[in-house]
């Protein structure tokens, strides 16, 4: 069955960096666009970034543009999110998600807490 | 970019029917498909409606979706409410390579 397993979350100080990973299995990862979607505690879903199936195009929410970088390694069926210059408002559960115009597959999420 | 606006919360009794709206702020609601996701506490979202009115396999036919160009909105209707339907519901559409989510609606079944 389809699995998206995020890792790399944790507690980090403001201004520091963190890299999230998402291991995919059970579907043809290299054929799917992939997103990161986050959810702050008690809040709604917020789209963060998307990468095309072949990595040729990447787009970001204004709130993370210039600080976050999405990437993928199709040979490893893995999606990444490099997060730099982290702020308190980046505190959220980060979901890896498969699809382009809609989400077909969701991961279980990994928690990122930005706090001193 | 446009916004999608949902009511913050709705409540209804078991066995009744409830409709959750999702209004697009600019541009036509029919321009891009609308999806609906259900999220129970502590869980990841799951799709209950995709492409305006399509149900994934395994989603009961009590769930239905529609769009209304006159009000520029999409709607999720759940009939025969069950306590297990209590959850947060999010609408989602697409614009210029980005996903747009509504703010979410908390459905209480009491």
Interface residues (C-beta under 8 A of the other chain):
Chain A: X35 X37 X44 X45 X46 X47 X50 X57 X59 X61 X95 X100 X101 X102 X103 X104 X106 X107 X108 X109
Chain B: X32 X33 X35 X37 X39 X44 X45 X46 X47 X50 X51 X88 X90 X92 X94 X97 X98 X99 X100 X101 X102 X103 X104
